[in-house]
Amino acid sequence: MFPEYRDLITRLKGHDHHFTRLFDKHNELDQTIKNMEAHIQPGSQVEIENLKKEKLHLKDQLYVILRKAAEEKA
């Protein structure tokens, strides 16, 4: 996710608790979705779609934080 911000992500994960919480939740949802799609974990198609929407919302929030941090750094 966001390879162009890899260094900035590492820096923010070490200093920004809100960013870290969002990042970890995004990764957790990603794994849950994969497990549901692979039938490792139970979940209906509606549940999977709702989790995907939540994950996308988190990704949007992370991107806003990354853009703001990149602008401040420049």
PyMOL Python script that loads the backbone (N, CA, C, O; Angstrom):
from pymol import cmd

cmd.read_pdbstr("""\
ATOM      1  N   MET A   1       0.845  -1.183   0.000  1.00  0.00           N
ATOM      2  CA  MET A   1       0.000   0.000   0.000  1.00  0.00           C
ATOM      3  C   MET A   1       0.887   1.241   0.000  1.00  0.00           C
ATOM      4  O   MET A   1       1.745   1.399   0.868  1.00  0.00           O
ATOM      5  N   PHE A   2       0.680   2.099  -0.954  1.00  0.00           N
ATOM      6  CA  PHE A   2       1.402   3.360  -1.095  1.00  0.00           C
ATOM      7  C   PHE A   2       2.928   3.181  -1.092  1.00  0.00           C
ATOM      8  O   PHE A   2       3.603   3.720  -0.215  1.00  0.00           O
ATOM      9  N   PRO A   3       3.475   2.442  -2.045  1.00  0.00           N
ATOM     10  CA  PRO A   3       4.926   2.213  -2.055  1.00  0.00           C
ATOM     11  C   PRO A   3       5.729   3.508  -2.175  1.00  0.00           C
ATOM     12  O   PRO A   3       6.870   3.572  -1.717  1.00  0.00           O
ATOM     13  N   GLU A   4       5.152   4.523  -2.777  1.00  0.00           N
ATOM     14  CA  GLU A   4       5.863   5.799  -2.922  1.00  0.00           C
ATOM     15  C   GLU A   4       6.043   6.511  -1.579  1.00  0.00           C
ATOM     16  O   GLU A   4       6.845   7.437  -1.463  1.00  0.00           O
ATOM     17  N   TYR A   5       5.292   6.073  -0.571  1.00  0.00           N
ATOM     18  CA  TYR A   5       5.388   6.674   0.764  1.00  0.00           C
ATOM     19  C   TYR A   5       6.008   5.726   1.784  1.00  0.00           C
ATOM     20  O   TYR A   5       5.825   5.911   2.987  1.00  0.00           O
ATOM     21  N   ARG A   6       6.728   4.726   1.327  1.00  0.00           N
ATOM     22  CA  ARG A   6       7.252   3.694   2.237  1.00  0.00           C
ATOM     23  C   ARG A   6       8.052   4.290   3.404  1.00  0.00           C
ATOM     24  O   ARG A   6       7.825   3.923   4.557  1.00  0.00           O
ATOM     25  N   ASP A   7       8.972   5.192   3.118  1.00  0.00           N
ATOM     26  CA  ASP A   7       9.784   5.789   4.191  1.00  0.00           C
ATOM     27  C   ASP A   7       8.935   6.632   5.135  1.00  0.00           C
ATOM     28  O   ASP A   7       9.126   6.603   6.350  1.00  0.00           O
ATOM     29  N   LEU A   8       8.003   7.378   4.566  1.00  0.00           N
ATOM     30  CA  LEU A   8       7.127   8.214   5.379  1.00  0.00           C
ATOM     31  C   LEU A   8       6.218   7.358   6.262  1.00  0.00           C
ATOM     32  O   LEU A   8       5.968   7.708   7.416  1.00  0.00           O
ATOM     33  N   ILE A   9       5.731   6.257   5.737  1.00  0.00           N
ATOM     34  CA  ILE A   9       4.901   5.334   6.527  1.00  0.00           C
ATOM     35  C   ILE A   9       5.692   4.807   7.719  1.00  0.00           C
ATOM     36  O   ILE A   9       5.185   4.763   8.839  1.00  0.00           O
ATOM     37  N   THR A  10       6.923   4.414   7.474  1.00  0.00           N
ATOM     38  CA  THR A  10       7.777   3.920   8.558  1.00  0.00           C
ATOM     39  C   THR A  10       7.958   4.986   9.625  1.00  0.00           C
ATOM     40  O   THR A  10       7.877   4.696  10.819  1.00  0.00           O
ATOM     41  N   ARG A  11       8.202   6.224   9.197  1.00  0.00           N
ATOM     42  CA  ARG A  11       8.398   7.330  10.147  1.00  0.00           C
ATOM     43  C   ARG A  11       7.117   7.596  10.938  1.00  0.00           C
ATOM     44  O   ARG A  11       7.159   7.749  12.159  1.00  0.00           O
ATOM     45  N   LEU A  12       5.983   7.651  10.245  1.00  0.00           N
ATOM     46  CA  LEU A  12       4.723   7.935  10.923  1.00  0.00           C
ATOM     47  C   LEU A  12       4.329   6.816  11.887  1.00  0.00           C
ATOM     48  O   LEU A  12       3.788   7.081  12.961  1.00  0.00           O
ATOM     49  N   LYS A  13       4.600   5.567  11.505  1.00  0.00           N
ATOM     50  CA  LYS A  13       4.272   4.458  12.400  1.00  0.00           C
ATOM     51  C   LYS A  13       5.066   4.537  13.698  1.00  0.00           C
ATOM     52  O   LYS A  13       4.640   4.003  14.722  1.00  0.00           O
ATOM     53  N   GLY A  14       6.204   5.192  13.659  1.00  0.00           N
ATOM     54  CA  GLY A  14       7.006   5.325  14.863  1.00  0.00           C
ATOM     55  C   GLY A  14       6.653   6.527  15.714  1.00  0.00           C
ATOM     56  O   GLY A  14       7.070   6.615  16.869  1.00  0.00           O
ATOM     57  N   HIS A  15       5.872   7.475  15.144  1.00  0.00           N
ATOM     58  CA  HIS A  15       5.626   8.724  15.866  1.00  0.00           C
ATOM     59  C   HIS A  15       4.162   9.137  15.956  1.00  0.00           C
ATOM     60  O   HIS A  15       3.817   9.968  16.796  1.00  0.00           O
ATOM     61  N   ASP A  16       3.306   8.591  15.128  1.00  0.00           N
ATOM     62  CA  ASP A  16       1.909   9.027  15.079  1.00  0.00           C
ATOM     63  C   ASP A  16       1.002   7.857  15.455  1.00  0.00           C
ATOM     64  O   ASP A  16       0.777   6.943  14.661  1.00  0.00           O
ATOM     65  N   HIS A  17       0.490   7.908  16.675  1.00  0.00           N
ATOM     66  CA  HIS A  17      -0.324   6.789  17.179  1.00  0.00           C
ATOM     67  C   HIS A  17      -1.622   6.635  16.390  1.00  0.00           C
ATOM     68  O   HIS A  17      -2.071   5.513  16.156  1.00  0.00           O
ATOM     69  N   HIS A  18      -2.224   7.741  15.983  1.00  0.00           N
ATOM     70  CA  HIS A  18      -3.464   7.673  15.196  1.00  0.00           C
ATOM     71  C   HIS A  18      -3.202   6.984  13.856  1.00  0.00           C
ATOM     72  O   HIS A  18      -3.960   6.105  13.445  1.00  0.00           O
ATOM     73  N   PHE A  19      -2.129   7.387  13.181  1.00  0.00           N
ATOM     74  CA  PHE A  19      -1.767   6.763  11.910  1.00  0.00           C
ATOM     75  C   PHE A  19      -1.524   5.267  12.096  1.00  0.00           C
ATOM     76  O   PHE A  19      -2.002   4.453  11.306  1.00  0.00           O
ATOM     77  N   THR A  20      -0.792   4.916  13.125  1.00  0.00           N
ATOM     78  CA  THR A  20      -0.475   3.512  13.397  1.00  0.00           C
ATOM     79  C   THR A  20      -1.743   2.696  13.632  1.00  0.00           C
ATOM     80  O   THR A  20      -1.872   1.575  13.138  1.00  0.00           O
ATOM     81  N   ARG A  21      -2.673   3.265  14.387  1.00  0.00           N
ATOM     82  CA  ARG A  21      -3.934   2.575  14.666  1.00  0.00           C
ATOM     83  C   ARG A  21      -4.720   2.339  13.377  1.00  0.00           C
ATOM     84  O   ARG A  21      -5.236   1.245  13.154  1.00  0.00           O
ATOM     85  N   LEU A  22      -4.810   3.371  12.527  1.00  0.00           N
ATOM     86  CA  LEU A  22      -5.508   3.233  11.245  1.00  0.00           C
ATOM     87  C   LEU A  22      -4.813   2.209  10.350  1.00  0.00           C
ATOM     88  O   LEU A  22      -5.470   1.374   9.727  1.00  0.00           O
ATOM     89  N   PHE A  23      -3.497   2.277  10.289  1.00  0.00           N
ATOM     90  CA  PHE A  23      -2.709   1.369   9.453  1.00  0.00           C
ATOM     91  C   PHE A  23      -2.905  -0.082   9.889  1.00  0.00           C
ATOM     92  O   PHE A  23      -3.117  -0.967   9.061  1.00  0.00           O
ATOM     93  N   ASP A  24      -2.831  -0.311  11.199  1.00  0.00           N
ATOM     94  CA  ASP A  24      -3.003  -1.671  11.724  1.00  0.00           C
ATOM     95  C   ASP A  24      -4.423  -2.188  11.487  1.00  0.00           C
ATOM     96  O   ASP A  24      -4.608  -3.360  11.158  1.00  0.00           O
ATOM     97  N   LYS A  25      -5.419  -1.327  11.651  1.00  0.00           N
ATOM     98  CA  LYS A  25      -6.799  -1.726  11.413  1.00  0.00           C
ATOM     99  C   LYS A  25      -7.004  -2.071   9.937  1.00  0.00           C
ATOM    100  O   LYS A  25      -7.703  -3.033   9.616  1.00  0.00           O
ATOM    101  N   HIS A  26      -6.399  -1.290   9.037  1.00  0.00           N
ATOM    102  CA  HIS A  26      -6.484  -1.563   7.597  1.00  0.00           C
ATOM    103  C   HIS A  26      -5.908  -2.944   7.299  1.00  0.00           C
ATOM    104  O   HIS A  26      -6.525  -3.732   6.581  1.00  0.00           O
ATOM    105  N   ASN A  27      -4.745  -3.239   7.839  1.00  0.00           N
ATOM    106  CA  ASN A  27      -4.115  -4.538   7.603  1.00  0.00           C
ATOM    107  C   ASN A  27      -4.933  -5.681   8.196  1.00  0.00           C
ATOM    108  O   ASN A  27      -5.028  -6.757   7.606  1.00  0.00           O
ATOM    109  N   GLU A  28      -5.514  -5.444   9.353  1.00  0.00           N
ATOM    110  CA  GLU A  28      -6.355  -6.453   9.998  1.00  0.00           C
ATOM    111  C   GLU A  28      -7.584  -6.752   9.125  1.00  0.00           C
ATOM    112  O   GLU A  28      -7.942  -7.913   8.926  1.00  0.00           O
ATOM    113  N   LEU A  29      -8.218  -5.702   8.611  1.00  0.00           N
ATOM    114  CA  LEU A  29      -9.374  -5.903   7.733  1.00  0.00           C
ATOM    115  C   LEU A  29      -8.970  -6.637   6.461  1.00  0.00           C
ATOM    116  O   LEU A  29      -9.699  -7.509   5.988  1.00  0.00           O
ATOM    117  N   ASP A  30      -7.825  -6.293   5.911  1.00  0.00           N
ATOM    118  CA  ASP A  30      -7.339  -6.940   4.705  1.00  0.00           C
ATOM    119  C   ASP A  30      -7.203  -8.447   4.921  1.00  0.00           C
ATOM    120  O   ASP A  30      -7.618  -9.241   4.077  1.00  0.00           O
ATOM    121  N   GLN A  31      -6.627  -8.830   6.043  1.00  0.00           N
ATOM    122  CA  GLN A  31      -6.451 -10.252   6.343  1.00  0.00           C
ATOM    123  C   GLN A  31      -7.796 -10.942   6.568  1.00  0.00           C
ATOM    124  O   GLN A  31      -8.001 -12.068   6.114  1.00  0.00           O
ATOM    125  N   THR A  32      -8.701 -10.276   7.261  1.00  0.00           N
ATOM    126  CA  THR A  32     -10.026 -10.849   7.498  1.00  0.00           C
ATOM    127  C   THR A  32     -10.757 -11.075   6.177  1.00  0.00           C
ATOM    128  O   THR A  32     -11.375 -12.120   5.976  1.00  0.00           O
ATOM    129  N   ILE A  33     -10.684 -10.103   5.288  1.00  0.00           N
ATOM    130  CA  ILE A  33     -11.332 -10.230   3.976  1.00  0.00           C
ATOM    131  C   ILE A  33     -10.737 -11.400   3.203  1.00  0.00           C
ATOM    132  O   ILE A  33     -11.475 -12.205   2.635  1.00  0.00           O
ATOM    133  N   LYS A  34      -9.426 -11.501   3.176  1.00  0.00           N
ATOM    134  CA  LYS A  34      -8.771 -12.612   2.482  1.00  0.00           C
ATOM    135  C   LYS A  34      -9.213 -13.952   3.059  1.00  0.00           C
ATOM    136  O   LYS A  34      -9.492 -14.892   2.315  1.00  0.00           O
ATOM    137  N   ASN A  35      -9.277 -14.037   4.392  1.00  0.00           N
ATOM    138  CA  ASN A  35      -9.694 -15.283   5.039  1.00  0.00           C
ATOM    139  C   ASN A  35     -11.140 -15.638   4.708  1.00  0.00           C
ATOM    140  O   ASN A  35     -11.462 -16.808   4.497  1.00  0.00           O
ATOM    141  N   MET A  36     -12.009 -14.635   4.661  1.00  0.00           N
ATOM    142  CA  MET A  36     -13.407 -14.881   4.321  1.00  0.00           C
ATOM    143  C   MET A  36     -13.537 -15.320   2.861  1.00  0.00           C
ATOM    144  O   MET A  36     -14.295 -16.239   2.552  1.00  0.00           O
ATOM    145  N   GLU A  37     -12.811 -14.675   1.984  1.00  0.00           N
ATOM    146  CA  GLU A  37     -12.883 -15.028   0.564  1.00  0.00           C
ATOM    147  C   GLU A  37     -12.326 -16.433   0.303  1.00  0.00           C
ATOM    148  O   GLU A  37     -12.757 -17.118  -0.625  1.00  0.00           O
ATOM    149  N   ALA A  38     -11.371 -16.846   1.127  1.00  0.00           N
ATOM    150  CA  ALA A  38     -10.781 -18.182   0.989  1.00  0.00           C
ATOM    151  C   ALA A  38     -11.549 -19.234   1.800  1.00  0.00           C
ATOM    152  O   ALA A  38     -11.159 -20.401   1.850  1.00  0.00           O
ATOM    153  N   HIS A  39     -12.640 -18.805   2.429  1.00  0.00           N
ATOM    154  CA  HIS A  39     -13.487 -19.683   3.246  1.00  0.00           C
ATOM    155  C   HIS A  39     -12.738 -20.274   4.438  1.00  0.00           C
ATOM    156  O   HIS A  39     -13.083 -21.347   4.933  1.00  0.00           O
ATOM    157  N   ILE A  40     -11.716 -19.562   4.887  1.00  0.00           N
ATOM    158  CA  ILE A  40     -11.003 -19.953   6.106  1.00  0.00           C
ATOM    159  C   ILE A  40     -11.784 -19.455   7.315  1.00  0.00           C
ATOM    160  O   ILE A  40     -11.806 -20.082   8.374  1.00  0.00           O
ATOM    161  N   GLN A  41     -12.417 -18.316   7.119  1.00  0.00           N
ATOM    162  CA  GLN A  41     -13.202 -17.672   8.166  1.00  0.00           C
ATOM    163  C   GLN A  41     -14.617 -17.471   7.608  1.00  0.00           C
ATOM    164  O   GLN A  41     -14.765 -17.095   6.445  1.00  0.00           O
ATOM    165  N   PRO A  42     -15.652 -17.712   8.411  1.00  0.00           N
ATOM    166  CA  PRO A  42     -17.005 -17.549   7.886  1.00  0.00           C
ATOM    167  C   PRO A  42     -17.328 -16.082   7.601  1.00  0.00           C
ATOM    168  O   PRO A  42     -16.885 -15.181   8.314  1.00  0.00           O
ATOM    169  N   GLY A  43     -18.102 -15.868   6.551  1.00  0.00           N
ATOM    170  CA  GLY A  43     -18.546 -14.529   6.213  1.00  0.00           C
ATOM    171  C   GLY A  43     -19.359 -14.541   4.941  1.00  0.00           C
ATOM    172  O   GLY A  43     -19.015 -15.219   3.972  1.00  0.00           O
ATOM    173  N   SER A  44     -20.439 -13.786   4.951  1.00  0.00           N
ATOM    174  CA  SER A  44     -21.293 -13.710   3.767  1.00  0.00           C
ATOM    175  C   SER A  44     -20.704 -12.695   2.788  1.00  0.00           C
ATOM    176  O   SER A  44     -19.805 -11.927   3.131  1.00  0.00           O
ATOM    177  N   GLN A  45     -21.222 -12.710   1.578  1.00  0.00           N
ATOM    178  CA  GLN A  45     -20.762 -11.765   0.571  1.00  0.00           C
ATOM    179  C   GLN A  45     -21.049 -10.325   1.011  1.00  0.00           C
ATOM    180  O   GLN A  45     -20.257  -9.421   0.745  1.00  0.00           O
ATOM    181  N   VAL A  46     -22.183 -10.120   1.684  1.00  0.00           N
ATOM    182  CA  VAL A  46     -22.537  -8.786   2.180  1.00  0.00           C
ATOM    183  C   VAL A  46     -21.531  -8.335   3.235  1.00  0.00           C
ATOM    184  O   VAL A  46     -21.096  -7.183   3.229  1.00  0.00           O
ATOM    185  N   GLU A  47     -21.165  -9.234   4.131  1.00  0.00           N
ATOM    186  CA  GLU A  47     -20.164  -8.902   5.160  1.00  0.00           C
ATOM    187  C   GLU A  47     -18.828  -8.541   4.523  1.00  0.00           C
ATOM    188  O   GLU A  47     -18.176  -7.580   4.931  1.00  0.00           O
ATOM    189  N   ILE A  48     -18.431  -9.305   3.534  1.00  0.00           N
ATOM    190  CA  ILE A  48     -17.162  -9.041   2.845  1.00  0.00           C
ATOM    191  C   ILE A  48     -17.201  -7.670   2.181  1.00  0.00           C
ATOM    192  O   ILE A  48     -16.246  -6.899   2.285  1.00  0.00           O
ATOM    193  N   GLU A  49     -18.296  -7.366   1.501  1.00  0.00           N
ATOM    194  CA  GLU A  49     -18.418  -6.061   0.834  1.00  0.00           C
ATOM    195  C   GLU A  49     -18.379  -4.916   1.843  1.00  0.00           C
ATOM    196  O   GLU A  49     -17.756  -3.886   1.587  1.00  0.00           O
ATOM    197  N   ASN A  50     -19.038  -5.090   2.983  1.00  0.00           N
ATOM    198  CA  ASN A  50     -19.012  -4.055   4.018  1.00  0.00           C
ATOM    199  C   ASN A  50     -17.603  -3.853   4.574  1.00  0.00           C
ATOM    200  O   ASN A  50     -17.184  -2.722   4.817  1.00  0.00           O
ATOM    201  N   LEU A  51     -16.879  -4.945   4.773  1.00  0.00           N
ATOM    202  CA  LEU A  51     -15.502  -4.845   5.255  1.00  0.00           C
ATOM    203  C   LEU A  51     -14.616  -4.160   4.214  1.00  0.00           C
ATOM    204  O   LEU A  51     -13.731  -3.381   4.569  1.00  0.00           O
ATOM    205  N   LYS A  52     -14.847  -4.445   2.945  1.00  0.00           N
ATOM    206  CA  LYS A  52     -14.075  -3.803   1.885  1.00  0.00           C
ATOM    207  C   LYS A  52     -14.322  -2.303   1.865  1.00  0.00           C
ATOM    208  O   LYS A  52     -13.397  -1.522   1.641  1.00  0.00           O
ATOM    209  N   LYS A  53     -15.558  -1.898   2.097  1.00  0.00           N
ATOM    210  CA  LYS A  53     -15.886  -0.464   2.149  1.00  0.00           C
ATOM    211  C   LYS A  53     -15.193   0.200   3.342  1.00  0.00           C
ATOM    212  O   LYS A  53     -14.651   1.299   3.225  1.00  0.00           O
ATOM    213  N   GLU A  54     -15.220  -0.477   4.476  1.00  0.00           N
ATOM    214  CA  GLU A  54     -14.553   0.054   5.669  1.00  0.00           C
ATOM    215  C   GLU A  54     -13.045   0.171   5.429  1.00  0.00           C
ATOM    216  O   GLU A  54     -12.421   1.160   5.812  1.00  0.00           O
ATOM    217  N   LYS A  55     -12.475  -0.842   4.798  1.00  0.00           N
ATOM    218  CA  LYS A  55     -11.038  -0.842   4.495  1.00  0.00           C
ATOM    219  C   LYS A  55     -10.689   0.315   3.551  1.00  0.00           C
ATOM    220  O   LYS A  55      -9.675   0.988   3.737  1.00  0.00           O
ATOM    221  N   LEU A  56     -11.520   0.537   2.555  1.00  0.00           N
ATOM    222  CA  LEU A  56     -11.290   1.634   1.615  1.00  0.00           C
ATOM    223  C   LEU A  56     -11.370   2.984   2.319  1.00  0.00           C
ATOM    224  O   LEU A  56     -10.589   3.889   2.025  1.00  0.00           O
ATOM    225  N   HIS A  57     -12.306   3.116   3.239  1.00  0.00           N
ATOM    226  CA  HIS A  57     -12.420   4.355   4.010  1.00  0.00           C
ATOM    227  C   HIS A  57     -11.152   4.593   4.838  1.00  0.00           C
ATOM    228  O   HIS A  57     -10.661   5.719   4.916  1.00  0.00           O
ATOM    229  N   LEU A  58     -10.631   3.546   5.447  1.00  0.00           N
ATOM    230  CA  LEU A  58      -9.381   3.670   6.204  1.00  0.00           C
ATOM    231  C   LEU A  58      -8.225   4.059   5.287  1.00  0.00           C
ATOM    232  O   LEU A  58      -7.388   4.886   5.648  1.00  0.00           O
ATOM    233  N   LYS A  59      -8.185   3.461   4.106  1.00  0.00           N
ATOM    234  CA  LYS A  59      -7.119   3.769   3.146  1.00  0.00           C
ATOM    235  C   LYS A  59      -7.184   5.242   2.745  1.00  0.00           C
ATOM    236  O   LYS A  59      -6.151   5.899   2.621  1.00  0.00           O
ATOM    237  N   ASP A  60      -8.389   5.757   2.543  1.00  0.00           N
ATOM    238  CA  ASP A  60      -8.550   7.181   2.217  1.00  0.00           C
ATOM    239  C   ASP A  60      -8.026   8.063   3.350  1.00  0.00           C
ATOM    240  O   ASP A  60      -7.356   9.065   3.100  1.00  0.00           O
ATOM    241  N   GLN A  61      -8.330   7.695   4.584  1.00  0.00           N
ATOM    242  CA  GLN A  61      -7.851   8.458   5.736  1.00  0.00           C
ATOM    243  C   GLN A  61      -6.324   8.420   5.818  1.00  0.00           C
ATOM    244  O   GLN A  61      -5.683   9.438   6.080  1.00  0.00           O
ATOM    245  N   LEU A  62      -5.756   7.250   5.594  1.00  0.00           N
ATOM    246  CA  LEU A  62      -4.298   7.109   5.622  1.00  0.00           C
ATOM    247  C   LEU A  62      -3.658   7.979   4.541  1.00  0.00           C
ATOM    248  O   LEU A  62      -2.631   8.614   4.781  1.00  0.00           O
ATOM    249  N   TYR A  63      -4.256   8.009   3.365  1.00  0.00           N
ATOM    250  CA  TYR A  63      -3.709   8.787   2.259  1.00  0.00           C
ATOM    251  C   TYR A  63      -3.716  10.280   2.583  1.00  0.00           C
ATOM    252  O   TYR A  63      -2.759  10.987   2.269  1.00  0.00           O
ATOM    253  N   VAL A  64      -4.776  10.754   3.200  1.00  0.00           N
ATOM    254  CA  VAL A  64      -4.848  12.163   3.593  1.00  0.00           C
ATOM    255  C   VAL A  64      -3.715  12.496   4.562  1.00  0.00           C
ATOM    256  O   VAL A  64      -3.056  13.526   4.422  1.00  0.00           O
ATOM    257  N   ILE A  65      -3.496  11.636   5.528  1.00  0.00           N
ATOM    258  CA  ILE A  65      -2.417  11.858   6.499  1.00  0.00           C
ATOM    259  C   ILE A  65      -1.058  11.840   5.808  1.00  0.00           C
ATOM    260  O   ILE A  65      -0.203  12.677   6.097  1.00  0.00           O
ATOM    261  N   LEU A  66      -0.855  10.894   4.899  1.00  0.00           N
ATOM    262  CA  LEU A  66       0.417  10.799   4.175  1.00  0.00           C
ATOM    263  C   LEU A  66       0.664  12.033   3.325  1.00  0.00           C
ATOM    264  O   LEU A  66       1.770  12.573   3.316  1.00  0.00           O
ATOM    265  N   ARG A  67      -0.352  12.479   2.617  1.00  0.00           N
ATOM    266  CA  ARG A  67      -0.200  13.676   1.772  1.00  0.00           C
ATOM    267  C   ARG A  67       0.150  14.898   2.612  1.00  0.00           C
ATOM    268  O   ARG A  67       1.032  15.677   2.250  1.00  0.00           O
ATOM    269  N   LYS A  68      -0.540  15.060   3.725  1.00  0.00           N
ATOM    270  CA  LYS A  68      -0.286  16.203   4.607  1.00  0.00           C
ATOM    271  C   LYS A  68       1.139  16.145   5.158  1.00  0.00           C
ATOM    272  O   LYS A  68       1.836  17.160   5.183  1.00  0.00           O
ATOM    273  N   ALA A  69       1.570  14.970   5.595  1.00  0.00           N
ATOM    274  CA  ALA A  69       2.914  14.809   6.138  1.00  0.00           C
ATOM    275  C   ALA A  69       3.972  15.044   5.063  1.00  0.00           C
ATOM    276  O   ALA A  69       5.024  15.617   5.345  1.00  0.00           O
ATOM    277  N   ALA A  70       3.704  14.608   3.841  1.00  0.00           N
ATOM    278  CA  ALA A  70       4.648  14.810   2.738  1.00  0.00           C
ATOM    279  C   ALA A  70       4.774  16.286   2.401  1.00  0.00           C
ATOM    280  O   ALA A  70       5.872  16.765   2.118  1.00  0.00           O
ATOM    281  N   GLU A  71       3.668  17.008   2.427  1.00  0.00           N
ATOM    282  CA  GLU A  71       3.688  18.451   2.153  1.00  0.00           C
ATOM    283  C   GLU A  71       4.454  19.199   3.235  1.00  0.00           C
ATOM    284  O   GLU A  71       5.205  20.128   2.937  1.00  0.00           O
ATOM    285  N   GLU A  72       4.267  18.799   4.494  1.00  0.00           N
ATOM    286  CA  GLU A  72       4.974  19.445   5.605  1.00  0.00           C
ATOM    287  C   GLU A  72       6.471  19.192   5.537  1.00  0.00           C
ATOM    288  O   GLU A  72       7.279  20.033   5.931  1.00  0.00           O
ATOM    289  N   LYS A  73       6.826  18.012   5.029  1.00  0.00           N
ATOM    290  CA  LYS A  73       8.235  17.640   4.928  1.00  0.00           C
ATOM    291  C   LYS A  73       8.935  18.410   3.806  1.00  0.00           C
ATOM    292  O   LYS A  73      10.124  18.715   3.895  1.00  0.00           O
ATOM    293  N   ALA A  74       8.178  18.718   2.752  1.00  0.00           N
ATOM    294  CA  ALA A  74       8.758  19.387   1.569  1.00  0.00           C
ATOM    295  C   ALA A  74       9.087  20.840   1.820  1.00  0.00           C
ATOM    296  O   ALA A  74       9.577  21.526   0.923  1.00  0.00           O
TER     297      ALA A  74
END
""", "prot")
cmd.dss("prot")
cmd.show_as("cartoon", "prot")
cmd.util.cbc("prot")
cmd.orient("prot")
